[in-house]
C-alpha cells in the first residue's frame, strides 16, 4: 500500500467524524501508519464538518491534507469546496441523494451513491456515512473491505451495542451497491 489521503466532508450530524475514525481505526488494526484529524464548525449538528484520514506504510509527516486521493462529499457545499483539490487519478464519492450536481472533472473516478436514501429505505437513516465507506472500501484498490466487522465491534461503544449490527448492515449495503 502507498499513502492514501482521504477527505470526508459534510455537515454535522452526518457521521463525518465517525466515518473518519472508522477508517483510521481500520488502518491501525492493519498495522498501518495513521493520522486522523477531525474538524467541525461551532455547531456540532448542522455546522460544517470534515475529517482528514491518512493511511500509509510509512510514518505520516503531517495530518493536513491539501490534495486528497479520495474525497467523500456528503453535501453540495463540500463537493463544491473540495472537488478541485482531489489529485488527478483520485476518487470522489458523492451522496447523490443529497447532491444533484455532477462532477465535471474527467481526470478522476466518480461514484454516485444515493446513500441517504438507501439508509432511509433500510431503516438505518443515520448511517448513510457508513454506506459510502462500504462503497469506498470495495472500490478503492488501496483499501479493503476485509476486517470491517472487527472494526465496528471494537469502535462502537458498549452503551450503543444495538448499532453494531446496523453499522455492519450499512457497510454491506455500500459494498454491494452497483
Secondary structure per residue as TSV (DSSP state, phi and psi in degrees):
chain	resnum	aa	ss	phi	psi
A	1	X	-	360.0	141.7
A	2	X	-	-92.9	-168.5
A	3	X	-	-82.0	129.7
A	4	X	E	-118.6	121.9
A	5	X	E	-106.4	122.4
A	6	X	E	-119.6	127.4
A	7	X	E	-112.7	122.2
A	8	X	E	-112.1	127.5
A	9	X	E	-141.0	145.2
A	10	X	E	-179.3	-147.6
A	11	X	E	-117.1	160.2
A	12	X	T	-56.5	140.9
A	13	X	T	98.1	-8.9
A	14	X	S	-90.8	-1.4
A	15	X	-	80.2	26.2
A	16	X	H	-59.4	-49.1
A	17	X	H	-68.7	-36.9
A	18	X	H	-65.8	-40.8
A	19	X	H	-59.9	-42.8
A	20	X	H	-65.3	-42.6
A	21	X	H	-62.9	-39.0
A	22	X	H	-59.5	-49.4
A	23	X	H	-64.2	-39.7
A	24	X	H	-65.6	-43.8
A	25	X	H	-65.5	-38.2
A	26	X	H	-60.8	-42.9
A	27	X	H	-61.0	-42.2
A	28	X	H	-60.5	-44.4
A	29	X	H	-65.5	-24.3
A	30	X	T	-93.4	11.5
A	31	X	T	61.2	36.5
A	32	X	-	-93.5	163.5
A	33	X	E	-80.5	135.6
A	34	X	E	-135.8	143.8
A	35	X	E	-132.8	135.2
A	36	X	E	-131.4	116.4
A	37	X	E	-127.4	100.0
A	38	X	E	-82.7	153.3
A	39	X	E	-150.2	131.9
A	40	X	E	-147.9	156.8
A	41	X	-	-73.5	-175.9
A	42	X	S	-64.5	-25.7
A	43	X	-	-100.6	126.3
A	44	X	T	-66.0	-42.0
A	45	X	T	-107.0	122.9
A	46	X	T	98.1	-24.5
A	47	X	S	-79.1	175.6
A	48	X	E	-74.8	148.6
A	49	X	E	-145.4	140.6
A	50	X	E	-150.0	164.7
A	51	X	E	-147.1	130.0
A	52	X	E	-100.7	126.7
A	53	X	E	-126.2	127.7
A	54	X	E	-120.6	127.9
A	55	X	E	-119.9	129.3
A	56	X	E	-152.8	159.7
A	57	X	S	-85.4	-16.3
A	58	X	S	-117.7	160.8
A	59	X	-	-55.6	142.5
A	60	X	-	-89.0	121.5
A	61	X	S	-77.8	-35.5
A	62	X	-	-145.9	140.0
A	63	X	S	-81.1	-4.8
A	64	X	-	-83.3	132.4
A	65	X	-	-112.0	121.8
A	66	X	S	-108.4	-23.0
A	67	X	S	-136.1	83.9
A	68	X	-	-69.1	149.4
A	69	X	S	-78.5	-31.2
A	70	X	E	-133.1	134.1
A	71	X	E	-120.7	127.9
A	72	X	E	-108.3	115.3
A	73	X	E	-109.8	116.4
A	74	X	-	-99.5	-5.2
A	75	X	S	-151.1	164.1
A	76	X	H	-63.2	-44.6
A	77	X	H	-58.1	-35.6
A	78	X	H	-68.5	-42.2
A	79	X	H	-61.5	-47.6
A	80	X	H	-62.9	-36.8
A	81	X	H	-72.5	-38.4
A	82	X	H	-109.8	-8.7
A	83	X	G	-54.9	-38.9
A	84	X	G	-82.1	-5.3
A	85	X	G	-87.6	-17.0
A	86	X	S	-67.3	135.4
A	87	X	-	-64.8	146.9
A	88	X	T	-55.9	135.0
A	89	X	T	89.2	-3.4
A	90	X	-	-78.9	-174.0
A	91	X	E	-125.6	144.2
A	92	X	E	-126.6	126.9
A	93	X	E	-110.2	122.3
A	94	X	E	-118.0	130.9
A	95	X	E	-78.1	93.8
A	96	X	T	-72.7	-8.4
A	97	X	T	-73.8	-24.8
A	98	X	T	-111.2	-15.2
A	99	X	-	-124.4	113.4
A	100	X	-	-85.2	-23.4
A	101	X	-	-67.4	139.6
A	102	X	-	-97.5	149.8
A	103	X	-	-78.4	125.1
A	104	X	-	-80.9	-22.3
A	105	X	-	-64.5	141.9
A	106	X	S	-109.8	-1.6
A	107	X	S	-99.2	13.1
A	108	X	S	-132.3	158.8
A	109	X	E	-94.2	127.5
A	110	X	E	-117.2	134.6
A	111	X	E	-118.5	123.7
A	112	X	E	-104.3	114.0
A	113	X	E	-122.3	121.1
A	114	X	-	-78.1	60.6
A	115	X	H	-61.7	-43.5
A	116	X	H	-63.1	-42.3
A	117	X	H	-68.4	-41.5
A	118	X	H	-59.8	-42.0
A	119	X	H	-62.7	-46.2
A	120	X	H	-60.8	-46.0
A	121	X	H	-62.8	-24.5
A	122	X	T	-105.4	12.7
A	123	X	T	72.3	22.1
A	124	X	-	-130.2	54.1
A	125	X	T	-53.1	-27.5
A	126	X	T	-91.1	6.4
A	127	X	-	-116.9	28.7
A	128	X	H	-59.8	-34.1
A	129	X	H	-57.2	-42.7
A	130	X	H	-76.3	-25.8
A	131	X	H	-63.3	-46.2
A	132	X	H	-66.2	-39.0
A	133	X	H	-62.0	-41.3
A	134	X	H	-60.5	-40.1
A	135	X	H	-67.3	-40.7
A	136	X	H	-59.8	-49.0
A	137	X	H	-62.7	-30.6
A	138	X	H	-78.3	-29.2
A	139	X	H	-111.8	-1.3
A	140	X	-	-101.0	122.5
A	141	X	T	-64.2	-19.6
A	142	X	T	-88.4	-10.7
A	143	X	-	-117.2	173.5
A	144	X	-	-145.1	144.8
A	145	X	S	-77.8	-21.7
A	146	X	T	-56.3	136.0
A	147	X	T	88.9	2.9
A	148	X	H	-65.4	-35.9
A	149	X	H	-59.3	-44.1
A	150	X	H	-61.5	-42.4
A	151	X	H	-63.0	-46.4
A	152	X	H	-60.3	-45.4
A	153	X	H	-62.2	-34.0
A	154	X	H	-84.0	-28.7
A	155	X	H	-88.2	-35.2
A	156	X	S	-76.1	124.5
A	157	X	-	-66.1	151.5
A	158	X	G	-54.5	-34.5
A	159	X	G	-69.3	-12.5
A	160	X	G	-118.0	33.6
A	161	X	T	-54.8	-30.1
A	162	X	H	-62.6	-22.2
A	163	X	H	-80.6	-11.7
A	164	X	H	-59.5	-55.2
A	165	X	H	-66.6	-33.9
A	166	X	H	-67.4	-39.6
A	167	X	H	-65.1	-40.3
A	168	X	H	-61.9	-41.6
A	169	X	H	-61.9	-44.7
A	170	X	H	-62.0	-45.2
A	171	X	H	-59.3	-43.2
A	172	X	H	-67.1	-39.3
A	173	X	H	-58.1	-43.8
A	174	X	H	-65.3	-41.6
A	175	X	H	-60.8	-41.2
A	176	X	H	-86.9	-8.8
A	177	X	-	-68.2	132.2
A	178	X	-	-113.8	360.0
